[in-house]
Amino acid sequence: MSRFRRASMRPAIISFAVLLFASSLLAQDAKSRTPHKNHLLHGSYSFVVHGTFFDQPYAASGVLTFDGSGTITDGSATFVVNGSVVSADLMLDQSSTYLVNSDGSGTMRVFFAASAGFGLKFATAVTNNGQQIYLNATGLRSPFTFEDTIGPTATGEASQQ
């Protein structure tokens, strides 16, 4: 290849490399700005979960109300822990929240009055355009340390009413 031809290709190769690098940065930036899909969850959902809570069997069922923008605004549940039944309302002075990522995965923290301010933390998967939520308990939120701790293990689901 002649020296002249190699020299004329250098700017094209450099331009291609710069263009490739810039497009990868734009793709990463667009991915980080991908909107959340909290709007998929709105209205009342009935739910049921079951598992263990500090090595004790438990189950819960109830209703949660989602506002479509990341806050659970109302709810109640009945818990059965090792045979003892406890009813509870959502603690409105605590922030029960949820987040739905663009791929439908997400998180949810729910605070009930009967739990002395502890919040249940869930990994979630939203399907059927927001009509169904799959729940996997991943821990507790302590009102004393405001840190997540390991506690319950449970799975369940919620359906829009």
VMD Tcl script that builds the backbone (N, CA, C; Angstrom):
set m [mol new atoms 483]
animate dup $m
set s [atomselect $m all]
$s set {name element resname resid chain x y z} {
  {N N MET 1 A 0.850 -1.161 0.000}
  {CA C MET 1 A 0.000 0.000 0.000}
  {C C MET 1 A 0.902 1.233 0.000}
  {N N SER 2 A 0.529 2.197 -0.766}
  {CA C SER 2 A 1.385 3.376 -0.855}
  {C C SER 2 A 1.281 4.214 0.402}
  {N N ARG 3 A 2.321 4.981 0.584}
  {CA C ARG 3 A 2.371 5.846 1.769}
  {C C ARG 3 A 1.251 6.869 1.745}
  {N N PHE 4 A 0.922 7.366 0.562}
  {CA C PHE 4 A -0.137 8.355 0.420}
  {C C PHE 4 A -1.496 7.758 0.800}
  {N N ARG 5 A -1.765 6.523 0.370}
  {CA C ARG 5 A -3.050 5.897 0.664}
  {C C ARG 5 A -3.202 5.604 2.158}
  {N N ARG 6 A -2.100 5.124 2.821}
  {CA C ARG 6 A -2.158 4.875 4.263}
  {C C ARG 6 A -2.426 6.159 5.027}
  {N N ALA 7 A -1.810 7.228 4.617}
  {CA C ALA 7 A -1.998 8.512 5.297}
  {C C ALA 7 A -3.425 9.022 5.130}
  {N N SER 8 A -4.029 8.771 3.967}
  {CA C SER 8 A -5.390 9.264 3.756}
  {C C SER 8 A -6.426 8.417 4.497}
  {N N MET 9 A -6.071 7.167 4.836}
  {CA C MET 9 A -6.998 6.308 5.572}
  {C C MET 9 A -6.974 6.586 7.064}
  {N N ARG 10 A -5.867 7.123 7.571}
  {CA C ARG 10 A -5.758 7.382 9.004}
  {C C ARG 10 A -6.888 8.255 9.543}
  {N N PRO 11 A -7.223 9.384 8.922}
  {CA C PRO 11 A -8.327 10.192 9.450}
  {C C PRO 11 A -9.662 9.440 9.454}
  {N N ALA 12 A -9.884 8.590 8.455}
  {CA C ALA 12 A -11.131 7.828 8.400}
  {C C ALA 12 A -11.194 6.815 9.540}
  {N N ILE 13 A -10.079 6.159 9.817}
  {CA C ILE 13 A -10.032 5.183 10.909}
  {C C ILE 13 A -10.222 5.884 12.241}
  {N N ILE 14 A -9.568 7.009 12.423}
  {CA C ILE 14 A -9.710 7.775 13.664}
  {C C ILE 14 A -11.148 8.267 13.818}
  {N N SER 15 A -11.738 8.751 12.735}
  {CA C SER 15 A -13.131 9.222 12.794}
  {C C SER 15 A -14.075 8.080 13.150}
  {N N PHE 16 A -13.844 6.906 12.561}
  {CA C PHE 16 A -14.679 5.741 12.866}
  {C C PHE 16 A -14.557 5.365 14.333}
  {N N ALA 17 A -13.334 5.363 14.876}
  {CA C ALA 17 A -13.122 5.001 16.280}
  {C C ALA 17 A -13.807 6.008 17.203}
  {N N VAL 18 A -13.698 7.284 16.890}
  {CA C VAL 18 A -14.344 8.323 17.699}
  {C C VAL 18 A -15.863 8.161 17.632}
  {N N LEU 19 A -16.391 7.907 16.444}
  {CA C LEU 19 A -17.824 7.716 16.279}
  {C C LEU 19 A -18.311 6.494 17.059}
  {N N LEU 20 A -17.568 5.401 17.012}
  {CA C LEU 20 A -17.927 4.197 17.746}
  {C C LEU 20 A -17.928 4.460 19.247}
  {N N PHE 21 A -16.906 5.132 19.749}
  {CA C PHE 21 A -16.813 5.452 21.177}
  {C C PHE 21 A -17.962 6.361 21.596}
  {N N ALA 22 A -18.248 7.386 20.805}
  {CA C ALA 22 A -19.325 8.321 21.142}
  {C C ALA 22 A -20.679 7.628 21.145}
  {N N SER 23 A -20.904 6.731 20.176}
  {CA C SER 23 A -22.195 6.040 20.140}
  {C C SER 23 A -22.363 5.104 21.332}
  {N N SER 24 A -21.259 4.491 21.804}
  {CA C SER 24 A -21.371 3.635 22.986}
  {C C SER 24 A -21.686 4.464 24.224}
  {N N LEU 25 A -21.117 5.663 24.320}
  {CA C LEU 25 A -21.436 6.547 25.448}
  {C C LEU 25 A -22.895 6.985 25.406}
  {N N LEU 26 A -23.390 7.309 24.215}
  {CA C LEU 26 A -24.789 7.714 24.084}
  {C C LEU 26 A -25.720 6.571 24.434}
  {N N ALA 27 A -25.380 5.353 24.041}
  {CA C ALA 27 A -26.215 4.194 24.368}
  {C C ALA 27 A -26.253 3.970 25.872}
  {N N GLN 28 A -25.108 4.098 26.544}
  {CA C GLN 28 A -25.076 3.936 27.996}
  {C C GLN 28 A -25.885 5.023 28.673}
  {N N ASP 29 A -25.776 6.265 28.171}
  {CA C ASP 29 A -26.518 7.367 28.760}
  {C C ASP 29 A -28.015 7.172 28.571}
  {N N ALA 30 A -28.428 6.704 27.405}
  {CA C ALA 30 A -29.843 6.455 27.155}
  {C C ALA 30 A -30.357 5.349 28.070}
  {N N LYS 31 A -29.539 4.319 28.301}
  {CA C LYS 31 A -29.952 3.227 29.178}
  {C C LYS 31 A -30.139 3.731 30.608}
  {N N SER 32 A -29.242 4.615 31.067}
  {CA C SER 32 A -29.357 5.134 32.434}
  {C C SER 32 A -30.564 6.052 32.586}
  {N N ARG 33 A -31.046 6.613 31.476}
  {CA C ARG 33 A -32.214 7.494 31.535}
  {C C ARG 33 A -33.507 6.756 31.230}
  {N N THR 34 A -33.432 5.441 31.044}
  {CA C THR 34 A -34.632 4.679 30.743}
  {C C THR 34 A -35.649 4.916 31.848}
  {N N PRO 35 A -36.846 5.328 31.484}
  {CA C PRO 35 A -37.816 5.687 32.515}
  {C C PRO 35 A -38.281 4.481 33.325}
  {N N HIS 36 A -38.597 4.764 34.558}
  {CA C HIS 36 A -39.221 3.744 35.397}
  {C C HIS 36 A -40.650 3.569 34.912}
  {N N LYS 37 A -41.228 2.445 35.249}
  {CA C LYS 37 A -42.599 2.164 34.826}
  {C C LYS 37 A -43.522 2.044 36.035}
  {N N ASN 38 A -43.363 2.950 36.997}
  {CA C ASN 38 A -44.217 2.932 38.186}
  {C C ASN 38 A -45.688 3.075 37.830}
  {N N HIS 39 A -45.967 3.743 36.707}
  {CA C HIS 39 A -47.362 3.966 36.312}
  {C C HIS 39 A -48.120 2.659 36.046}
  {N N LEU 40 A -47.394 1.560 35.836}
  {CA C LEU 40 A -48.063 0.281 35.599}
  {C C LEU 40 A -48.861 -0.195 36.811}
  {N N LEU 41 A -48.426 0.207 38.006}
  {CA C LEU 41 A -49.115 -0.216 39.230}
  {C C LEU 41 A -49.970 0.938 39.744}
  {N N HIS 42 A -51.268 0.786 39.598}
  {CA C HIS 42 A -52.201 1.799 40.111}
  {C C HIS 42 A -53.491 1.106 40.502}
  {N N GLY 43 A -54.046 1.531 41.613}
  {CA C GLY 43 A -55.262 0.920 42.108}
  {C C GLY 43 A -54.973 -0.146 43.153}
  {N N SER 44 A -55.983 -0.957 43.442}
  {CA C SER 44 A -55.891 -1.960 44.508}
  {C C SER 44 A -55.460 -3.314 43.962}
  {N N TYR 45 A -54.605 -3.983 44.737}
  {CA C TYR 45 A -54.100 -5.311 44.408}
  {C C TYR 45 A -54.276 -6.212 45.617}
  {N N SER 46 A -54.838 -7.383 45.410}
  {CA C SER 46 A -54.895 -8.375 46.490}
  {C C SER 46 A -53.614 -9.198 46.405}
  {N N PHE 47 A -53.104 -9.607 47.568}
  {CA C PHE 47 A -51.841 -10.344 47.565}
  {C C PHE 47 A -51.882 -11.499 48.558}
  {N N VAL 48 A -50.985 -12.450 48.326}
  {CA C VAL 48 A -50.761 -13.555 49.249}
  {C C VAL 48 A -49.273 -13.891 49.191}
  {N N VAL 49 A -48.662 -14.089 50.359}
  {CA C VAL 49 A -47.264 -14.529 50.446}
  {C C VAL 49 A -47.171 -15.604 51.526}
  {N N HIS 50 A -46.183 -16.455 51.402}
  {CA C HIS 50 A -45.960 -17.485 52.429}
  {C C HIS 50 A -44.478 -17.819 52.455}
  {N N GLY 51 A -44.008 -18.215 53.643}
  {CA C GLY 51 A -42.605 -18.560 53.799}
  {C C GLY 51 A -42.251 -18.738 55.253}
  {N N THR 52 A -41.046 -18.294 55.612}
  {CA C THR 52 A -40.614 -18.370 57.011}
  {C C THR 52 A -40.193 -16.988 57.489}
  {N N PHE 53 A -40.408 -16.762 58.784}
  {CA C PHE 53 A -40.053 -15.501 59.428}
  {C C PHE 53 A -39.280 -15.866 60.688}
  {N N PHE 54 A -37.965 -15.663 60.664}
  {CA C PHE 54 A -37.089 -16.084 61.758}
  {C C PHE 54 A -37.359 -17.542 62.134}
  {N N ASP 55 A -37.313 -18.391 61.133}
  {CA C ASP 55 A -37.488 -19.844 61.258}
  {C C ASP 55 A -38.892 -20.278 61.668}
  {N N GLN 56 A -39.860 -19.393 61.644}
  {CA C GLN 56 A -41.246 -19.733 61.944}
  {C C GLN 56 A -42.056 -19.651 60.644}
  {N N PRO 57 A -42.936 -20.600 60.389}
  {CA C PRO 57 A -43.758 -20.516 59.182}
  {C C PRO 57 A -44.721 -19.332 59.271}
  {N N TYR 58 A -44.905 -18.653 58.152}
  {CA C TYR 58 A -45.889 -17.571 58.134}
  {C C TYR 58 A -46.538 -17.448 56.769}
  {N N ALA 59 A -47.687 -16.836 56.773}
  {CA C ALA 59 A -48.410 -16.517 55.546}
  {C C ALA 59 A -49.093 -15.179 55.770}
  {N N ALA 60 A -49.340 -14.470 54.696}
  {CA C ALA 60 A -50.035 -13.190 54.787}
  {C C ALA 60 A -50.888 -13.009 53.541}
  {N N SER 61 A -52.000 -12.341 53.728}
  {CA C SER 61 A -52.841 -11.966 52.590}
  {C C SER 61 A -53.450 -10.612 52.909}
  {N N GLY 62 A -53.778 -9.887 51.866}
  {CA C GLY 62 A -54.358 -8.577 52.088}
  {C C GLY 62 A -54.503 -7.796 50.801}
  {N N VAL 63 A -54.602 -6.483 50.957}
  {CA C VAL 63 A -54.798 -5.578 49.832}
  {C C VAL 63 A -53.839 -4.404 49.980}
  {N N LEU 64 A -53.217 -4.011 48.880}
  {CA C LEU 64 A -52.378 -2.809 48.830}
  {C C LEU 64 A -52.892 -1.900 47.719}
  {N N THR 65 A -52.793 -0.593 47.936}
  {CA C THR 65 A -53.220 0.374 46.928}
  {C C THR 65 A -52.005 1.154 46.440}
  {N N PHE 66 A -51.777 1.122 45.145}
  {CA C PHE 66 A -50.645 1.790 44.494}
  {C C PHE 66 A -51.133 3.052 43.795}
  {N N ASP 67 A -50.317 4.125 43.859}
  {CA C ASP 67 A -50.752 5.397 43.286}
  {C C ASP 67 A -50.275 5.643 41.856}
  {N N GLY 68 A -49.488 4.749 41.287}
  {CA C GLY 68 A -49.004 4.932 39.926}
  {C C GLY 68 A -47.745 5.762 39.823}
  {N N SER 69 A -47.226 6.244 40.955}
  {CA C SER 69 A -46.009 7.056 40.901}
  {C C SER 69 A -44.964 6.656 41.941}
  {N N GLY 70 A -45.108 5.473 42.546}
  {CA C GLY 70 A -44.068 4.974 43.440}
  {C C GLY 70 A -44.423 4.894 44.909}
  {N N THR 71 A -45.648 5.230 45.274}
  {CA C THR 71 A -46.049 5.181 46.679}
  {C C THR 71 A -47.229 4.231 46.858}
  {N N ILE 72 A -47.153 3.426 47.909}
  {CA C ILE 72 A -48.282 2.583 48.301}
  {C C ILE 72 A -49.073 3.413 49.303}
  {N N THR 73 A -50.278 3.772 48.948}
  {CA C THR 73 A -51.026 4.760 49.727}
  {C C THR 73 A -51.963 4.176 50.767}
  {N N ASP 74 A -52.288 2.892 50.656}
  {CA C ASP 74 A -53.207 2.287 51.611}
  {C C ASP 74 A -53.016 0.779 51.563}
  {N N GLY 75 A -53.462 0.116 52.618}
  {CA C GLY 75 A -53.362 -1.333 52.616}
  {C C GLY 75 A -53.692 -1.931 53.957}
  {N N SER 76 A -53.963 -3.223 53.928}
  {CA C SER 76 A -54.194 -3.983 55.151}
  {C C SER 76 A -53.819 -5.426 54.863}
  {N N ALA 77 A -53.540 -6.161 55.928}
  {CA C ALA 77 A -53.132 -7.553 55.762}
  {C C ALA 77 A -53.489 -8.354 56.996}
  {N N THR 78 A -53.603 -9.643 56.811}
  {CA C THR 78 A -53.719 -10.590 57.911}
  {C C THR 78 A -52.508 -11.496 57.835}
  {N N PHE 79 A -51.770 -11.555 58.936}
  {CA C PHE 79 A -50.568 -12.385 59.024}
  {C C PHE 79 A -50.859 -13.582 59.918}
  {N N VAL 80 A -50.351 -14.722 59.563}
  {CA C VAL 80 A -50.389 -15.900 60.424}
  {C C VAL 80 A -48.934 -16.329 60.598}
  {N N VAL 81 A -48.418 -16.162 61.838}
  {CA C VAL 81 A -47.032 -16.515 62.146}
  {C C VAL 81 A -47.060 -17.640 63.174}
  {N N ASN 82 A -46.611 -18.797 62.766}
  {CA C ASN 82 A -46.565 -19.972 63.634}
  {C C ASN 82 A -47.907 -20.227 64.333}
  {N N GLY 83 A -48.988 -20.031 63.590}
  {CA C GLY 83 A -50.319 -20.310 64.131}
  {C C GLY 83 A -51.016 -19.131 64.774}
  {N N SER 84 A -50.324 -18.028 65.022}
  {CA C SER 84 A -50.947 -16.839 65.620}
  {C C SER 84 A -51.390 -15.882 64.522}
  {N N VAL 85 A -52.621 -15.408 64.632}
  {CA C VAL 85 A -53.194 -14.528 63.615}
  {C C VAL 85 A -53.085 -13.077 64.075}
  {N N VAL 86 A -52.594 -12.219 63.184}
  {CA C VAL 86 A -52.465 -10.789 63.468}
  {C C VAL 86 A -52.966 -10.025 62.252}
  {N N SER 87 A -53.872 -9.076 62.463}
  {CA C SER 87 A -54.323 -8.196 61.387}
  {C C SER 87 A -53.583 -6.881 61.503}
  {N N ALA 88 A -53.339 -6.257 60.370}
  {CA C ALA 88 A -52.560 -5.018 60.400}
  {C C ALA 88 A -52.980 -4.095 59.273}
  {N N ASP 89 A -52.890 -2.808 59.557}
  {CA C ASP 89 A -53.101 -1.786 58.531}
  {C C ASP 89 A -51.754 -1.233 58.117}
  {N N LEU 90 A -51.706 -0.685 56.925}
  {CA C LEU 90 A -50.494 -0.048 56.435}
  {C C LEU 90 A -50.175 1.153 57.322}
  {N N MET 91 A -48.914 1.307 57.678}
  {CA C MET 91 A -48.507 2.478 58.465}
  {C C MET 91 A -48.362 3.659 57.523}
  {N N LEU 92 A -49.286 4.595 57.600}
  {CA C LEU 92 A -49.260 5.726 56.681}
  {C C LEU 92 A -48.186 6.738 57.046}
  {N N ASP 93 A -47.674 6.689 58.285}
  {CA C ASP 93 A -46.607 7.624 58.656}
  {C C ASP 93 A -45.240 7.119 58.198}
  {N N GLN 94 A -45.156 5.891 57.748}
  {CA C GLN 94 A -43.932 5.361 57.152}
  {C C GLN 94 A -44.110 5.406 55.639}
  {N N SER 95 A -43.022 5.432 54.945}
  {CA C SER 95 A -43.086 5.515 53.501}
  {C C SER 95 A -43.051 4.124 52.880}
  {N N SER 96 A -44.213 3.616 52.501}
  {CA C SER 96 A -44.292 2.362 51.762}
  {C C SER 96 A -44.166 2.712 50.286}
  {N N THR 97 A -43.136 2.196 49.661}
  {CA C THR 97 A -42.807 2.608 48.300}
  {C C THR 97 A -42.581 1.412 47.388}
  {N N TYR 98 A -42.565 1.697 46.100}
  {CA C TYR 98 A -42.238 0.683 45.109}
  {C C TYR 98 A -41.539 1.337 43.929}
  {N N LEU 99 A -40.834 0.522 43.176}
  {CA C LEU 99 A -40.144 0.981 41.980}
  {C C LEU 99 A -40.248 -0.118 40.940}
  {N N VAL 100 A -40.715 0.229 39.751}
  {CA C VAL 100 A -40.784 -0.712 38.638}
  {C C VAL 100 A -39.774 -0.247 37.600}
  {N N ASN 101 A -38.758 -1.066 37.341}
  {CA C ASN 101 A -37.754 -0.753 36.326}
  {C C ASN 101 A -38.333 -0.951 34.934}
  {N N SER 102 A -37.632 -0.465 33.933}
  {CA C SER 102 A -38.127 -0.544 32.561}
  {C C SER 102 A -38.314 -1.979 32.089}
  {N N ASP 103 A -37.595 -2.948 32.678}
  {CA C ASP 103 A -37.746 -4.351 32.278}
  {C C ASP 103 A -38.805 -5.095 33.096}
  {N N GLY 104 A -39.511 -4.408 33.999}
  {CA C GLY 104 A -40.556 -5.027 34.807}
  {C C GLY 104 A -40.083 -5.504 36.167}
  {N N SER 105 A -38.769 -5.609 36.367}
  {CA C SER 105 A -38.256 -5.960 37.694}
  {C C SER 105 A -38.400 -4.752 38.604}
  {N N GLY 106 A -38.268 -4.979 39.912}
  {CA C GLY 106 A -38.375 -3.834 40.796}
  {C C GLY 106 A -38.218 -4.199 42.252}
  {N N THR 107 A -38.574 -3.249 43.106}
  {CA C THR 107 A -38.513 -3.427 44.550}
  {C C THR 107 A -39.755 -2.820 45.178}
  {N N MET 108 A -40.037 -3.282 46.390}
  {CA C MET 108 A -41.178 -2.755 47.132}
  {C C MET 108 A -40.855 -2.859 48.613}
  {N N ARG 109 A -41.168 -1.820 49.373}
  {CA C ARG 109 A -41.051 -1.833 50.830}
  {C C ARG 109 A -42.411 -1.471 51.400}
  {N N VAL 110 A -42.880 -2.342 52.297}
  {CA C VAL 110 A -44.216 -2.161 52.872}
  {C C VAL 110 A -44.086 -2.148 54.390}
  {N N PHE 111 A -44.652 -1.135 55.032}
  {CA C PHE 111 A -44.623 -0.993 56.489}
  {C C PHE 111 A -46.031 -1.190 57.040}
  {N N PHE 112 A -46.184 -2.155 57.958}
  {CA C PHE 112 A -47.472 -2.412 58.591}
  {C C PHE 112 A -47.398 -2.063 60.069}
  {N N ALA 113 A -48.512 -1.575 60.633}
  {CA C ALA 113 A -48.556 -1.152 62.032}
  {C C ALA 113 A -48.240 -2.300 62.986}
  {N N ALA 114 A -48.698 -3.504 62.704}
  {CA C ALA 114 A -48.485 -4.632 63.619}
  {C C ALA 114 A -47.032 -5.072 63.679}
  {N N SER 115 A -46.218 -4.601 62.758}
  {CA C SER 115 A -44.822 -5.038 62.723}
  {C C SER 115 A -43.912 -4.093 63.496}
  {N N ALA 116 A -44.475 -3.224 64.322}
  {CA C ALA 116 A -43.718 -2.289 65.158}
  {C C ALA 116 A -42.781 -1.418 64.326}
  {N N GLY 117 A -43.215 -1.091 63.120}
  {CA C GLY 117 A -42.424 -0.206 62.279}
  {C C GLY 117 A -41.445 -0.904 61.356}
  {N N PHE 118 A -41.360 -2.229 61.439}
  {CA C PHE 118 A -40.485 -2.938 60.510}
  {C C PHE 118 A -41.146 -2.968 59.139}
  {N N GLY 119 A -40.349 -2.814 58.126}
  {CA C GLY 119 A -40.865 -2.871 56.769}
  {C C GLY 119 A -40.396 -4.125 56.064}
  {N N LEU 120 A -41.299 -4.780 55.365}
  {CA C LEU 120 A -40.934 -5.923 54.553}
  {C C LEU 120 A -40.408 -5.419 53.212}
  {N N LYS 121 A -39.298 -5.989 52.790}
  {CA C LYS 121 A -38.694 -5.592 51.523}
  {C C LYS 121 A -38.865 -6.742 50.530}
  {N N PHE 122 A -39.311 -6.420 49.323}
  {CA C PHE 122 A -39.553 -7.427 48.296}
  {C C PHE 122 A -38.814 -7.091 47.012}
  {N N ALA 123 A -38.323 -8.118 46.346}
  {CA C ALA 123 A -37.946 -8.011 44.939}
  {C C ALA 123 A -39.217 -8.342 44.171}
  {N N THR 124 A -39.493 -7.610 43.102}
  {CA C THR 124 A -40.752 -7.801 42.391}
  {C C THR 124 A -40.520 -8.002 40.897}
  {N N ALA 125 A -41.499 -8.590 40.263}
  {CA C ALA 125 A -41.560 -8.695 38.807}
  {C C ALA 125 A -42.993 -8.384 38.404}
  {N N VAL 126 A -43.164 -7.372 37.587}
  {CA C VAL 126 A -44.490 -6.931 37.153}
  {C C VAL 126 A -44.748 -7.494 35.754}
  {N N THR 127 A -45.899 -8.147 35.584}
  {CA C THR 127 A -46.237 -8.740 34.292}
  {C C THR 127 A -47.641 -8.323 33.881}
  {N N ASN 128 A -48.020 -8.755 32.689}
  {CA C ASN 128 A -49.366 -8.508 32.153}
  {C C ASN 128 A -49.755 -7.035 32.220}
  {N N ASN 129 A -48.812 -6.189 31.839}
  {CA C ASN 129 A -49.062 -4.744 31.793}
  {C C ASN 129 A -49.533 -4.184 33.132}
  {N N GLY 130 A -48.963 -4.716 34.223}
  {CA C GLY 130 A -49.266 -4.212 35.552}
  {C C GLY 130 A -50.398 -4.915 36.270}
  {N N GLN 131 A -50.962 -5.950 35.677}
  {CA C GLN 131 A -52.074 -6.640 36.326}
  {C C GLN 131 A -51.614 -7.684 37.334}
  {N N GLN 132 A -50.354 -8.119 37.248}
  {CA C GLN 132 A -49.835 -9.183 38.115}
  {C C GLN 132 A -48.460 -8.774 38.644}
  {N N ILE 133 A -48.211 -9.042 39.934}
  {CA C ILE 133 A -46.907 -8.781 40.549}
  {C C ILE 133 A -46.448 -10.064 41.232}
  {N N TYR 134 A -45.244 -10.504 40.921}
  {CA C TYR 134 A -44.649 -11.634 41.637}
  {C C TYR 134 A -43.749 -11.059 42.728}
  {N N LEU 135 A -43.811 -11.636 43.924}
  {CA C LEU 135 A -43.128 -11.088 45.094}
  {C C LEU 135 A -42.140 -12.103 45.655}
  {N N ASN 136 A -40.980 -11.609 46.060}
  {CA C ASN 136 A -39.976 -12.432 46.723}
  {C C ASN 136 A -39.403 -11.603 47.874}
  {N N ALA 137 A -39.751 -11.966 49.118}
  {CA C ALA 137 A -39.267 -11.212 50.282}
  {C C ALA 137 A -37.756 -11.331 50.370}
  {N N THR 138 A -37.095 -10.205 50.528}
  {CA C THR 138 A -35.633 -10.188 50.579}
  {C C THR 138 A -35.098 -9.654 51.896}
  {N N GLY 139 A -35.957 -9.189 52.797}
  {CA C GLY 139 A -35.461 -8.706 54.078}
  {C C GLY 139 A -36.435 -7.811 54.794}
  {N N LEU 140 A -35.961 -7.271 55.887}
  {CA C LEU 140 A -36.709 -6.332 56.718}
  {C C LEU 140 A -36.007 -4.988 56.700}
  {N N ARG 141 A -36.773 -3.947 56.912}
  {CA C ARG 141 A -36.217 -2.604 57.105}
  {C C ARG 141 A -36.454 -2.260 58.560}
  {N N SER 142 A -35.373 -2.081 59.314}
  {CA C SER 142 A -35.485 -1.819 60.745}
  {C C SER 142 A -35.835 -0.356 61.010}
  {N N PRO 143 A -36.807 -0.093 61.919}
  {CA C PRO 143 A -37.124 1.291 62.271}
  {C C PRO 143 A -36.087 1.881 63.222}
  {N N PHE 144 A -35.235 1.044 63.773}
  {CA C PHE 144 A -34.249 1.513 64.745}
  {C C PHE 144 A -32.933 1.903 64.080}
  {N N THR 145 A -32.502 1.094 63.122}
  {CA C THR 145 A -31.229 1.373 62.454}
  {C C THR 145 A -31.427 1.903 61.052}
  {N N PHE 146 A -32.646 1.818 60.516}
  {CA C PHE 146 A -32.975 2.209 59.149}
  {C C PHE 146 A -32.100 1.478 58.132}
  {N N GLU 147 A -31.739 0.246 58.486}
  {CA C GLU 147 A -30.963 -0.584 57.588}
  {C C GLU 147 A -31.748 -1.844 57.276}
  {N N ASP 148 A -31.446 -2.417 56.119}
  {CA C ASP 148 A -32.071 -3.673 55.745}
  {C C ASP 148 A -31.393 -4.809 56.487}
  {N N THR 149 A -32.195 -5.717 57.023}
  {CA C THR 149 A -31.670 -6.894 57.695}
  {C C THR 149 A -32.319 -8.129 57.094}
  {N N ILE 150 A -31.692 -9.246 57.280}
  {CA C ILE 150 A -32.260 -10.498 56.791}
  {C C ILE 150 A -33.309 -10.954 57.782}
  {N N GLY 151 A -34.390 -11.437 57.317}
  {CA C GLY 151 A -35.446 -11.904 58.200}
  {C C GLY 151 A -36.303 -12.911 57.483}
  {N N PRO 152 A -37.361 -12.436 56.826}
  {CA C PRO 152 A -38.276 -13.377 56.204}
  {C C PRO 152 A -37.748 -13.912 54.882}
  {N N THR 153 A -38.169 -15.098 54.566}
  {CA C THR 153 A -38.015 -15.631 53.222}
  {C C THR 153 A -39.416 -16.017 52.796}
  {N N ALA 154 A -39.867 -15.465 51.711}
  {CA C ALA 154 A -41.234 -15.726 51.281}
  {C C ALA 154 A -41.378 -15.429 49.799}
  {N N THR 155 A -42.359 -16.075 49.218}
  {CA C THR 155 A -42.740 -15.782 47.843}
  {C C THR 155 A -44.235 -15.594 47.798}
  {N N GLY 156 A -44.695 -14.930 46.779}
  {CA C GLY 156 A -46.126 -14.732 46.635}
  {C C GLY 156 A -46.435 -13.969 45.362}
  {N N GLU 157 A -47.656 -13.542 45.273}
  {CA C GLU 157 A -48.063 -12.749 44.120}
  {C C GLU 157 A -49.221 -11.849 44.488}
  {N N ALA 158 A -49.404 -10.842 43.650}
  {CA C ALA 158 A -50.497 -9.893 43.830}
  {C C ALA 158 A -51.179 -9.708 42.483}
  {N N SER 159 A -52.494 -9.518 42.515}
  {CA C SER 159 A -53.269 -9.327 41.312}
  {C C SER 159 A -54.125 -8.082 41.433}
  {N N GLN 160 A -54.215 -7.333 40.345}
  {CA C GLN 160 A -55.038 -6.130 40.350}
  {C C GLN 160 A -56.500 -6.521 40.494}
  {N N GLN 161 A -57.205 -5.798 41.354}
  {CA C GLN 161 A -58.626 -6.110 41.601}
  {C C GLN 161 A -59.501 -5.443 40.556}
}
mol reanalyze $m
mol bondsrecalc $m
mol representation Tube
mol addrep $m
